[in-house]
Amino acid sequence: MSAPVAGSTPLPASDRAGSAVRAGETGSREWLAATMSAFTDDELRRAGELFRSLTRRAGAVGG
């Protein structure tokens, strides 16, 4: 995926993910690579933090 051009508006994450899903029709590894490249490092980091936060809360509620 090419870097955004200065002053351009990036695609919403849902649009980028949709492209990654379509690209994934070739196989699971290719799909994962396309999906991961559809998001910026910052978006992936924030998603990871949210996932960890939610799983900690679920563990506290269920445990």
N, C-alpha and C positions, 0 to 999 in steps of 0.2 A: 504494500500500500504506500503510495507516495505521501510525502509530507504536505500538510496544508500550505497554501500560498498565503503570504501575509495579507491581512485584510479580508480574507475569504471567510465565509461562514461554514464551519464544519457540519457535516450531516448529523442529524440526531442519532444517538446510539442505536435506536430501534431500526433505522434505515441501514446503518452499517451492519448490524447483526443479521438483518434479512439478506444482505448480499453474501455474508459469510455462510449462512445456511444454504443458499442456492449453490455456492461454491463447494459445499460439502457433499454434494451428490456423488463425488468420486470415491469417498471412503471416510472412515472415522478419523484417521490421522490427519488427512487433508482438511476435513471439516474443522477439527480442533485448531489446527494452525490458522485457518482462515478466520475462525471466530476470535481467536486471541489477537490476531493482527487487526481486527476491526475496531479494537478499543485502545485508547492510549494507556500508557503505564499508570498514570494517575487514576484513570477510571477503574483499571483492574485492581489497584491498591485499595481504593475506596470500597469496591465490591467485596474484596477479601475481608476488610475490616467489618463491614456490615454483616457478612456471613458469620464471622467469628463471634460478633456481638449477639446475633440471633441464636446461634447454637449454644452459647454460654447461658443465655436466658432460658432457653428451652430445657437445658440440663438442670438448671436450678428449679424450674417449675415441676419437671417430671421426676426429679430425684428426691 
